[in-house]
Amino acid sequence: MTTTDSRAHARHPESRAPRRAAPADTAPAAHAATPHPSHRKPPAHAAERQLRAHVAQALEELKARDVREIDVREKSSVTDWLVIASGTSSRHVRSIAEEVVRQCKQAGMPPLGVEGEDEGDWALVDLGDVVVHIMQPRVREFYGLERLWTVGDQAPDTAAEAG
């Protein structure tokens, strides 16, 4: 287990199911389309859902723009969810980050760390199971976190339309 994993487990141990290695696929080729049960995304636990709800409420109250939640449970051992939002100015980015921290602390879920709040171009609030990125639009476009973390994630309806 990595240091980051143990840190997240120590913060909210009930919110994260233990990860286990996927068994070798021994199914015949005809069954290859059906994912093995260990390959399915684990359900979000109550504490994790509650944490995401507090984040969403804080973002909504301070009118964050273009809010996007990305499930990274199968892509990262560091966190389960990325929440990406935009602020209209440095002051707005800082205010949104402060509100996320305030609401989560008030709910008994203080952040593990906060970065970039002073600069106001990009603030990161690490809540363990959820990492919140608040950026100015030009910074968000430049780094393209949504593209980075959703490569290969195409919804079935979108895939059918594209083909």
Backbone as CSV, one residue per row, in Angstrom:
resi,resn,N_x,N_y,N_z,CA_x,CA_y,CA_z,C_x,C_y,C_z
1,MET,0.857,-1.187,0.000,0.000,0.000,0.000,0.887,1.228,0.000
2,THR,0.550,2.212,-0.779,1.362,3.416,-0.869,1.081,4.326,0.306
3,THR,1.956,5.280,0.524,1.780,6.248,1.595,0.493,7.029,1.406
4,THR,0.195,7.407,0.181,-1.015,8.177,-0.097,-2.253,7.355,0.210
5,ASP,-2.236,6.065,-0.162,-3.386,5.214,0.140,-3.622,5.130,1.633
6,SER,-2.568,4.894,2.417,-2.751,4.757,3.845,-3.229,6.069,4.450
7,ARG,-2.777,7.197,3.887,-3.220,8.493,4.382,-4.714,8.660,4.143
8,ALA,-5.170,8.290,2.959,-6.596,8.421,2.642,-7.414,7.464,3.493
9,HIS,-6.903,6.230,3.701,-7.633,5.269,4.528,-7.714,5.757,5.965
10,ALA,-6.657,6.397,6.455,-6.662,6.883,7.830,-7.681,7.998,8.006
11,ARG,-7.895,8.816,6.973,-8.839,9.920,7.068,-10.274,9.420,7.087
12,HIS,-10.611,8.615,6.123,-11.978,8.134,5.972,-11.946,6.634,5.696
13,PRO,-11.566,5.814,6.703,-11.394,4.387,6.439,-12.679,3.699,5.990
14,GLU,-13.823,4.168,6.472,-15.069,3.500,6.095,-15.519,3.863,4.692
15,SER,-14.882,4.854,4.087,-15.345,5.320,2.790,-14.657,4.654,1.613
16,ARG,-13.675,3.822,1.863,-12.948,3.220,0.755,-12.857,1.713,0.966
17,ALA,-13.338,0.982,-0.009,-13.235,-0.472,0.039,-11.801,-0.873,-0.256
18,PRO,-11.303,-1.931,0.383,-9.927,-2.347,0.088,-9.798,-2.748,-1.371
19,ARG,-8.688,-2.377,-1.949,-8.429,-2.729,-3.337,-7.743,-4.082,-3.369
20,ARG,-8.065,-4.874,-4.367,-7.399,-6.159,-4.517,-7.018,-6.331,-5.973
21,ALA,-6.018,-7.127,-6.172,-5.558,-7.362,-7.538,-6.599,-8.171,-8.290
22,ALA,-6.773,-7.861,-9.555,-7.724,-8.586,-10.391,-7.128,-9.944,-10.732
23,PRO,-7.922,-11.032,-10.642,-7.404,-12.348,-10.985,-7.144,-12.448,-12.487
24,ALA,-6.258,-13.349,-12.828,-5.970,-13.563,-14.252,-7.237,-14.014,-14.951
25,ASP,-7.450,-13.505,-16.144,-8.656,-13.827,-16.891,-8.482,-15.194,-17.546
26,THR,-9.256,-16.170,-17.066,-9.171,-17.520,-17.618,-10.440,-17.894,-18.349
27,ALA,-11.350,-16.927,-18.529,-12.622,-17.212,-19.195,-12.385,-17.417,-20.690
28,PRO,-13.215,-18.266,-21.310,-13.107,-18.457,-22.760,-13.385,-17.155,-23.505
29,ALA,-12.927,-17.057,-24.716,-13.073,-15.852,-25.528,-14.527,-15.437,-25.690
30,ALA,-15.453,-16.373,-25.712,-16.873,-16.052,-25.894,-17.404,-15.215,-24.736
31,HIS,-16.803,-15.341,-23.562,-17.265,-14.596,-22.396,-16.438,-13.351,-22.134
32,ALA,-15.554,-13.001,-23.024,-14.654,-11.873,-22.818,-15.401,-10.540,-22.718
33,ALA,-16.572,-10.417,-23.330,-17.315,-9.160,-23.295,-17.923,-8.898,-21.922
34,THR,-18.151,-9.929,-21.118,-18.712,-9.777,-19.792,-17.578,-9.529,-18.808
35,PRO,-17.566,-8.362,-18.145,-16.463,-8.081,-17.232,-16.501,-8.995,-16.015
36,HIS,-15.334,-9.376,-15.562,-15.213,-10.177,-14.350,-15.695,-9.314,-13.189
37,PRO,-16.341,-9.897,-12.163,-16.854,-9.083,-11.056,-15.801,-8.194,-10.415
38,SER,-14.544,-8.629,-10.376,-13.514,-7.795,-9.752,-13.140,-6.599,-10.622
39,HIS,-13.565,-6.586,-11.903,-13.257,-5.472,-12.793,-14.333,-4.394,-12.766
40,ARG,-15.447,-4.662,-12.117,-16.514,-3.666,-12.041,-16.173,-2.633,-10.978
41,LYS,-16.633,-1.401,-11.196,-16.378,-0.338,-10.242,-17.103,-0.646,-8.935
42,PRO,-16.400,-0.509,-7.800,-17.088,-0.725,-6.534,-18.085,0.396,-6.296
43,PRO,-19.160,0.117,-5.572,-20.140,1.166,-5.316,-19.540,2.255,-4.425
44,ALA,-19.979,3.473,-4.637,-19.531,4.566,-3.782,-20.154,4.358,-2.401
45,HIS,-19.362,4.508,-1.375,-19.846,4.308,-0.016,-20.509,5.581,0.496
46,ALA,-21.272,5.435,1.568,-22.063,6.546,2.090,-21.208,7.756,2.445
47,ALA,-20.082,7.557,3.112,-19.236,8.692,3.508,-18.678,9.406,2.279
48,GLU,-18.327,8.630,1.259,-17.807,9.221,0.023,-18.888,10.029,-0.679
49,ARG,-20.110,9.482,-0.739,-21.226,10.212,-1.355,-21.522,11.496,-0.582
50,GLN,-21.462,11.410,0.746,-21.713,12.576,1.591,-20.639,13.646,1.347
51,LEU,-19.393,13.228,1.246,-18.303,14.160,0.975,-18.497,14.848,-0.372
52,ARG,-18.856,14.070,-1.390,-19.105,14.645,-2.719,-20.281,15.615,-2.683
53,ALA,-21.288,15.322,-1.875,-22.447,16.212,-1.758,-22.047,17.541,-1.118
54,HIS,-21.190,17.510,-0.102,-20.721,18.752,0.529,-19.914,19.586,-0.463
55,VAL,-19.080,18.909,-1.241,-18.292,19.612,-2.259,-19.224,20.262,-3.274
56,ALA,-20.195,19.503,-3.768,-21.138,20.023,-4.764,-21.909,21.224,-4.223
57,GLN,-22.318,21.142,-2.962,-23.061,22.241,-2.351,-22.194,23.497,-2.262
58,ALA,-20.947,23.336,-1.857,-20.050,24.493,-1.758,-19.817,25.121,-3.133
59,LEU,-19.622,24.277,-4.135,-19.396,24.786,-5.494,-20.624,25.529,-6.013
60,GLU,-21.789,24.975,-5.720,-23.034,25.606,-6.174,-23.273,26.936,-5.452
61,GLU,-23.027,26.963,-4.153,-23.278,28.186,-3.381,-22.420,29.346,-3.861
62,LEU,-21.193,29.066,-4.270,-20.333,30.150,-4.739,-20.291,30.246,-6.257
63,LYS,-21.250,29.610,-6.887,-21.461,29.735,-8.331,-20.233,29.360,-9.169
64,ALA,-19.620,28.230,-8.812,-18.528,27.703,-9.631,-19.106,27.317,-10.984
65,ARG,-18.309,27.438,-12.018,-18.785,27.152,-13.374,-18.236,25.831,-13.881
66,ASP,-18.974,25.231,-14.812,-18.531,24.026,-15.516,-18.024,22.936,-14.570
67,VAL,-18.817,22.597,-13.571,-18.422,21.584,-12.594,-18.491,20.206,-13.235
68,ARG,-17.465,19.427,-13.036,-17.400,18.081,-13.614,-16.834,17.118,-12.586
69,GLU,-17.528,16.016,-12.345,-17.040,14.941,-11.481,-16.517,13.824,-12.363
70,ILE,-15.345,13.305,-12.039,-14.758,12.222,-12.822,-14.412,11.076,-11.872
71,ASP,-14.958,9.916,-12.148,-14.687,8.711,-11.369,-13.344,8.144,-11.816
72,VAL,-12.360,8.144,-10.925,-11.031,7.640,-11.268,-10.656,6.424,-10.419
73,ARG,-11.658,5.744,-9.865,-11.383,4.597,-8.990,-10.578,3.518,-9.682
74,GLU,-10.795,3.329,-10.979,-10.067,2.278,-11.697,-8.805,2.799,-12.375
75,LYS,-8.522,4.093,-12.212,-7.365,4.684,-12.875,-6.309,5.180,-11.904
76,SER,-6.668,5.362,-10.649,-5.747,5.952,-9.683,-5.909,5.300,-8.320
77,SER,-4.797,5.114,-7.633,-4.859,4.622,-6.258,-4.789,5.790,-5.272
78,VAL,-4.648,6.995,-5.785,-4.505,8.176,-4.941,-5.858,8.693,-4.460
79,THR,-6.847,8.677,-5.324,-8.171,9.196,-4.989,-9.217,8.433,-5.792
80,ASP,-10.481,8.602,-5.412,-11.567,7.944,-6.132,-12.280,8.883,-7.103
81,TRP,-12.334,10.157,-6.766,-13.075,11.125,-7.580,-12.275,12.395,-7.748
82,LEU,-12.316,12.946,-8.938,-11.808,14.287,-9.205,-13.017,15.167,-9.467
83,VAL,-13.024,16.316,-8.864,-14.059,17.307,-9.150,-13.316,18.514,-9.706
84,ILE,-13.702,18.923,-10.894,-13.046,20.036,-11.566,-14.084,21.127,-11.793
85,ALA,-13.718,22.357,-11.421,-14.641,23.477,-11.574,-13.846,24.718,-11.957
86,SER,-14.541,25.700,-12.506,-13.896,26.953,-12.894,-14.417,28.102,-12.053
87,GLY,-13.504,29.040,-11.798,-13.853,30.303,-11.173,-13.576,31.404,-12.182
88,THR,-14.252,32.531,-12.041,-14.148,33.590,-13.042,-12.952,34.517,-12.847
89,SER,-12.325,34.473,-11.668,-11.179,35.342,-11.364,-10.357,34.686,-10.264
90,SER,-9.200,35.269,-9.977,-8.363,34.752,-8.886,-9.117,34.771,-7.564
91,ARG,-9.803,35.854,-7.326,-10.573,35.973,-6.082,-11.678,34.916,-6.024
92,HIS,-12.345,34.679,-7.142,-13.409,33.684,-7.185,-12.853,32.285,-6.928
93,VAL,-11.725,31.935,-7.546,-11.089,30.630,-7.339,-10.757,30.452,-5.855
94,ARG,-10.146,31.463,-5.237,-9.791,31.389,-3.809,-11.032,31.234,-2.946
95,SER,-12.075,32.001,-3.245,-13.309,31.946,-2.453,-13.972,30.581,-2.542
96,ILE,-13.984,29.998,-3.735,-14.587,28.671,-3.908,-13.804,27.646,-3.094
97,ALA,-12.478,27.679,-3.189,-11.649,26.730,-2.438,-11.884,26.888,-0.938
98,GLU,-11.941,28.118,-0.456,-12.189,28.367,0.966,-13.545,27.825,1.395
99,GLU,-14.550,27.963,0.535,-15.895,27.470,0.869,-15.935,25.949,0.908
100,VAL,-15.235,25.297,-0.025,-15.156,23.830,-0.004,-14.523,23.385,1.313
101,VAL,-13.418,24.011,1.692,-12.731,23.668,2.938,-13.652,23.912,4.129
102,ARG,-14.312,25.068,4.158,-15.182,25.421,5.291,-16.313,24.408,5.466
103,GLN,-16.998,24.097,4.360,-18.138,23.185,4.468,-17.703,21.769,4.853
104,CYS,-16.581,21.331,4.319,-16.121,19.975,4.651,-15.637,19.898,6.098
105,LYS,-14.966,20.945,6.573,-14.556,20.979,7.983,-15.776,20.966,8.891
106,GLN,-16.760,21.772,8.525,-17.992,21.868,9.306,-18.706,20.518,9.381
107,ALA,-18.568,19.713,8.336,-19.199,18.391,8.298,-18.316,17.320,8.957
108,GLY,-17.179,17.743,9.509,-16.288,16.787,10.165,-15.372,16.046,9.207
109,MET,-15.173,16.602,8.016,-14.324,15.980,6.998,-13.279,16.992,6.526
110,PRO,-12.337,17.358,7.388,-11.356,18.373,6.996,-10.439,17.882,5.883
111,PRO,-9.932,18.801,5.077,-9.055,18.396,3.975,-7.707,17.899,4.486
112,LEU,-7.088,17.045,3.681,-5.741,16.572,3.978,-4.725,17.624,3.569
113,GLY,-5.093,18.470,2.602,-4.200,19.520,2.146,-4.898,20.454,1.192
114,VAL,-4.369,21.674,1.105,-4.882,22.679,0.173,-3.666,23.325,-0.485
115,GLU,-3.684,23.418,-1.789,-2.567,23.993,-2.535,-3.066,25.069,-3.498
116,GLY,-2.243,26.064,-3.747,-2.513,27.053,-4.779,-3.525,28.121,-4.432
117,GLU,-3.993,28.133,-3.211,-5.019,29.096,-2.823,-4.508,30.537,-2.906
118,ASP,-3.237,30.740,-2.606,-2.674,32.096,-2.611,-2.600,32.695,-4.014
119,GLU,-2.237,31.864,-4.999,-2.083,32.365,-6.360,-3.427,32.647,-7.022
120,GLY,-4.381,31.744,-6.851,-5.716,31.966,-7.392,-5.925,31.550,-8.833
121,ASP,-4.905,30.996,-9.496,-5.107,30.476,-10.850,-5.668,29.060,-10.794
122,TRP,-5.169,28.277,-9.823,-5.553,26.875,-9.694,-5.430,26.511,-8.229
123,ALA,-6.516,26.154,-7.608,-6.501,25.699,-6.220,-6.880,24.227,-6.195
124,LEU,-6.207,23.476,-5.339,-6.471,22.049,-5.186,-6.816,21.796,-3.733
125,VAL,-7.936,21.117,-3.500,-8.346,20.738,-2.154,-8.363,19.219,-2.111
126,ASP,-7.458,18.635,-1.320,-7.331,17.180,-1.197,-8.163,16.715,-0.016
127,LEU,-9.238,16.003,-0.325,-10.136,15.489,0.708,-10.014,13.969,0.839
128,GLY,-8.935,13.408,0.340,-8.737,11.960,0.417,-9.422,11.261,-0.734
129,ASP,-10.663,10.859,-0.532,-11.416,10.153,-1.567,-11.838,11.064,-2.713
130,VAL,-11.817,12.363,-2.469,-12.210,13.349,-3.476,-11.126,14.430,-3.532
131,VAL,-10.652,14.724,-4.733,-9.710,15.824,-4.921,-10.414,16.864,-5.794
132,VAL,-10.472,18.094,-5.290,-11.186,19.165,-5.970,-10.170,20.122,-6.600
133,HIS,-10.329,20.361,-7.904,-9.508,21.322,-8.635,-10.408,22.491,-9.018
134,ILE,-10.021,23.692,-8.598,-10.750,24.888,-9.004,-9.765,25.745,-9.794
135,MET,-10.123,26.059,-11.047,-9.185,26.754,-11.928,-9.860,27.892,-12.663
136,GLN,-9.036,28.842,-13.077,-9.524,29.837,-14.011,-9.640,29.150,-15.373
137,PRO,-10.577,29.583,-16.209,-10.818,28.897,-17.488,-9.575,28.713,-18.361
138,ARG,-8.714,29.719,-18.450,-7.526,29.584,-19.307,-6.579,28.511,-18.784
139,VAL,-6.459,28.388,-17.477,-5.601,27.361,-16.869,-6.227,25.988,-17.078
140,ARG,-7.529,25.910,-16.902,-8.243,24.643,-17.087,-8.098,24.142,-18.518
141,GLU,-8.236,25.050,-19.473,-8.098,24.669,-20.878,-6.671,24.230,-21.193
142,PHE,-5.695,24.937,-20.649,-4.298,24.627,-20.926,-3.917,23.231,-20.427
143,TYR,-4.304,22.892,-19.191,-3.908,21.600,-18.618,-4.809,20.450,-19.040
144,GLY,-6.052,20.713,-19.357,-6.956,19.693,-19.888,-7.098,18.451,-19.021
145,LEU,-7.329,18.639,-17.729,-7.461,17.485,-16.832,-8.601,16.550,-17.236
146,GLU,-9.694,17.114,-17.735,-10.806,16.259,-18.163,-10.356,15.310,-19.266
147,ARG,-9.632,15.825,-20.241,-9.141,14.975,-21.339,-8.173,13.924,-20.807
148,LEU,-7.292,14.338,-19.911,-6.291,13.434,-19.356,-6.931,12.260,-18.620
149,TRP,-7.934,12.536,-17.789,-8.518,11.497,-16.940,-9.681,10.749,-17.579
150,THR,-10.128,11.171,-18.762,-11.252,10.466,-19.393,-10.867,9.814,-20.710
151,VAL,-9.583,9.706,-20.994,-9.139,9.037,-22.215,-9.681,7.615,-22.217
152,GLY,-10.365,7.252,-23.278,-10.922,5.904,-23.395,-12.257,5.711,-22.698
153,ASP,-12.738,6.704,-21.996,-14.039,6.616,-21.331,-15.096,7.153,-22.274
154,GLN,-15.664,6.300,-23.050,-16.701,6.739,-23.968,-17.982,6.020,-23.577
155,ALA,-19.022,6.774,-23.318,-20.310,6.187,-22.961,-20.816,5.302,-24.090
156,PRO,-21.542,4.225,-23.763,-22.041,3.332,-24.804,-22.854,4.043,-25.886
157,ASP,-23.685,5.014,-25.496,-24.503,5.726,-26.483,-23.622,6.517,-27.440
158,THR,-22.597,7.153,-26.893,-21.674,7.941,-27.723,-20.899,7.029,-28.657
159,ALA,-20.482,5.873,-28.157,-19.714,4.927,-28.983,-20.584,4.413,-30.140
160,ALA,-21.860,4.167,-29.881,-22.762,3.673,-30.923,-22.963,4.735,-32.003
161,GLU,-23.080,6.021,-31.563,-23.280,7.096,-32.530,-22.031,7.299,-33.397
162,ALA,-20.844,7.122,-32.794,-19.597,7.357,-33.502,-19.358,6.242,-34.540
163,GLY,-19.858,5.050,-34.295,-19.578,3.904,-35.178,-20.564,3.741,-36.231
